[in-house]
Amino acid sequence: MSSTASKKIFSLLFSSQLSNSIRLMSGFSGHKLVYSEFGEPIKVIHKEECITEAPKNNDVVVKMIAAPINPADINTIQGKYPVKPKFPAVAGNEGVGEIVSIGPNVTELKVGDRVIPLQSGLGTWRTHMSLSKEDVLKIPKELGIIEAATLTVNPCTAYRMLKDFESLKPGDTIIQNGANSACGQNVIQICRAWGVRTVNIVRNRQNLTELSDYLKNLGATHVLTEEELRTTSIFKKSGDLSKPKLALNCVGGQNALEMLRHLDNNGSMVTYGGMSREPVIIPTSALIFKNLKIKGFWMTRWSKDNASSIDRFEMFEELISMMTNNELRGPSHKMVDFDNFKEAIMNTMTVKGMIGKKYILSFSN
Ligand SMILES: NC(=O)c1ccc[n+]([C@@H]2O[C@H](COP(=O)([O-])OP(=O)(O)OC[C@H]3O[C@@H](n4cnc5c(N)ncnc54)[C@H](OP(=O)(O)O)[C@@H]3O)[C@@H](O)[C@H]2O)c1
């Protein structure tokens, strides 16, 4: 073979578009974050080289761009989440990537399309994923990387909790704790877009004014600390604020109990997380005299039950439209290079919390 011919083949095989990966004849070489037992993520997760085979039939190969680290990812690796993967497992439940190869039967998608995985538990903390065309959603290129990478968990959870439990109208009020969480930030922004007022509970901290200003800038009507919630009179002042119809709880314990006290008769409290690890206690009077509805919500179950429902795709459409119109932006975050995954995991897991940002793995180098 002449040296020009061999150079041509070399450049075809090692396409410059594939930056940190090498395209082989039979697939794509890259890396993944795997674990083979439950335990402390920093100890059980390790980076492994891998080959993602060229796609067959209805499959596509997606080169990942970014994937967040969510509390549920940590709990899954610890073995404390109801989803128990088969070992060895690749961590990560959501993210965004670009199609780099399509199977022979794929006509609806093309190389270069930006997509997000539609199922959880597929293992997004890796450079390449082989997915069925049914398991990806094509998204517009103008959608921001952060918004796309974090779309399927928190914005969808916020959206469903605001839609499915109470019929909210402009001018209504909701109350939520963990208001500075990624999910809470979505709740605030969706409510602003829908004209719903939000009372947002956060833990006291040194930079409270900065946090409060950040949330108000997103559209928060009121931001209160847990302590202020106990004594607040915002719902008593006539004409100021109607009592909340809906309370969203991702903390539990005393904090959830305080929110219940302010909930309007016949209202709902939806529990979707338990960050304080304390149980939710419901006073008897809340059930008898206030007729409150006490519910739980799990996005994973909803998505499974509604995999191809119209509601699901309308939700994606509405959220993406809000994001591209700058009505809904991604959470406060820090991008961390894939190689520094340990730093990202450790920072996500600090015992005292108050991290202030979502850590997002970046696969772009
Ligand atoms: N059920 C579902 O389908 C579903 C879907 C999405 C999320 N979630 C849950 O929602 C919660 C938030 O998720 P995320 O991704 O939005 O999280 P995130 O951005 O990492 O935020 C974590 C939130 O938890 C608060 N927090 C941490 N430790 C706490 C403690 N000991 N007491 C009180 N608050 C504490 C943090 O407040 P500080 O700043 O004060 O630390 C922050 O507001 C998690 O529990 C997650 O599992 C559930």
The ligand as an SDF file (V2000), in Angstrom:
LIG
                    3D

 48 52  0  0  0  0  0  0  0  0999 V2000
  -38.9130   11.5050   43.2630 N   0  0  0  0  0  0  0  0  0  0  0  0
  -38.3410   11.8530   42.1310 C   0  0  0  0  0  0  0  0  0  0  0  0
  -38.7180   11.4260   41.0380 O   0  0  0  0  0  0  0  0  0  0  0  0
  -37.1940   12.8070   42.1730 C   0  0  0  0  0  0  0  0  0  0  0  0
  -36.7360   13.4270   41.0060 C   0  0  0  0  0  0  0  0  0  0  0  0
  -35.7270   14.3790   41.1120 C   0  0  0  0  0  0  0  0  0  0  0  0
  -35.1570   14.6580   42.3590 C   0  0  0  0  0  0  0  0  0  0  0  0
  -35.6070   13.9730   43.4550 N   0  0  0  0  0  0  0  0  0  0  0  0
  -35.0730   14.2240   44.7850 C   0  0  0  0  0  0  0  0  0  0  0  0
  -35.1530   15.6070   45.0210 O   0  0  0  0  0  0  0  0  0  0  0  0
  -34.1130   15.9920   45.8770 C   0  0  0  0  0  0  0  0  0  0  0  0
  -33.3510   17.1250   45.2190 C   0  0  0  0  0  0  0  0  0  0  0  0
  -32.7140   16.6370   44.0300 O   0  0  0  0  0  0  0  0  0  0  0  0
  -31.8050   17.5990   43.1500 P   0  0  0  0  0  0  0  0  0  0  0  0
  -31.2040   16.8630   42.0440 O   0  0  0  0  0  0  0  0  0  0  0  0
  -32.6140   18.7920   42.8520 O   0  0  0  0  0  0  0  0  0  0  0  0
  -30.6990   17.9040   44.2570 O   0  0  0  0  0  0  0  0  0  0  0  0
  -29.5700   18.9770   44.4090 P   0  0  0  0  0  0  0  0  0  0  0  0
  -29.6240   19.9930   43.3340 O   0  0  0  0  0  0  0  0  0  0  0  0
  -28.3200   18.2140   44.6500 O   0  0  0  0  0  0  0  0  0  0  0  0
  -29.9990   19.7050   45.7680 O   0  0  0  0  0  0  0  0  0  0  0  0
  -30.0230   19.0610   46.9950 C   0  0  0  0  0  0  0  0  0  0  0  0
  -30.9670   19.8170   47.9150 C   0  0  0  0  0  0  0  0  0  0  0  0
  -31.1000   19.1120   49.1440 O   0  0  0  0  0  0  0  0  0  0  0  0
  -30.8750   20.0180   50.2340 C   0  0  0  0  0  0  0  0  0  0  0  0
  -30.3130   19.2840   51.3540 N   0  0  0  0  0  0  0  0  0  0  0  0
  -29.2210   18.5020   51.3510 C   0  0  0  0  0  0  0  0  0  0  0  0
  -29.0370   17.9470   52.5670 N   0  0  0  0  0  0  0  0  0  0  0  0
  -30.0600   18.4180   53.3410 C   0  0  0  0  0  0  0  0  0  0  0  0
  -30.4420   18.2320   54.6990 C   0  0  0  0  0  0  0  0  0  0  0  0
  -29.7380   17.4330   55.5040 N   0  0  0  0  0  0  0  0  0  0  0  0
  -31.5440   18.8580   55.1690 N   0  0  0  0  0  0  0  0  0  0  0  0
  -32.2540   19.6850   54.3460 C   0  0  0  0  0  0  0  0  0  0  0  0
  -31.9580   19.8840   53.0520 N   0  0  0  0  0  0  0  0  0  0  0  0
  -30.8750   19.2660   52.5660 C   0  0  0  0  0  0  0  0  0  0  0  0
  -29.9110   21.0330   49.6590 C   0  0  0  0  0  0  0  0  0  0  0  0
  -29.9750   22.2060   50.4230 O   0  0  0  0  0  0  0  0  0  0  0  0
  -28.6550   22.8800   51.0420 P   0  0  0  0  0  0  0  0  0  0  0  0
  -28.1360   23.8080   49.9800 O   0  0  0  0  0  0  0  0  0  0  0  0
  -29.1790   23.5640   52.2500 O   0  0  0  0  0  0  0  0  0  0  0  0
  -27.6840   21.7750   51.3510 O   0  0  0  0  0  0  0  0  0  0  0  0
  -30.4830   21.2140   48.2550 C   0  0  0  0  0  0  0  0  0  0  0  0
  -31.5860   22.0680   48.3080 O   0  0  0  0  0  0  0  0  0  0  0  0
  -33.2790   14.7410   46.1260 C   0  0  0  0  0  0  0  0  0  0  0  0
  -33.7470   14.1330   47.3080 O   0  0  0  0  0  0  0  0  0  0  0  0
  -33.6100   13.8660   44.9410 C   0  0  0  0  0  0  0  0  0  0  0  0
  -33.4160   12.5110   45.1800 O   0  0  0  0  0  0  0  0  0  0  0  0
  -36.6010   13.0750   43.3710 C   0  0  0  0  0  0  0  0  0  0  0  0
  1  2  1  0
  2  3  2  0
  2  4  1  0
  4  5  1  0
  4 48  2  0
  5  6  2  0
  6  7  1  0
  7  8  2  0
  8  9  1  0
  8 48  1  0
  9 10  1  0
  9 46  1  0
 10 11  1  0
 11 12  1  0
 11 44  1  0
 12 13  1  0
 13 14  1  0
 14 15  2  0
 14 16  1  0
 14 17  1  0
 17 18  1  0
 18 19  2  0
 18 20  1  0
 18 21  1  0
 21 22  1  0
 22 23  1  0
 23 24  1  0
 23 42  1  0
 24 25  1  0
 25 26  1  0
 25 36  1  0
 26 27  1  0
 26 35  1  0
 27 28  2  0
 28 29  1  0
 29 30  1  0
 29 35  2  0
 30 31  1  0
 30 32  2  0
 32 33  1  0
 33 34  2  0
 34 35  1  0
 36 37  1  0
 36 42  1  0
 37 38  1  0
 38 39  2  0
 38 40  1  0
 38 41  1  0
 42 43  1  0
 44 45  1  0
 44 46  1  0
 46 47  1  0
M  CHG  2   8   1  16  -1
M  END
$$$$
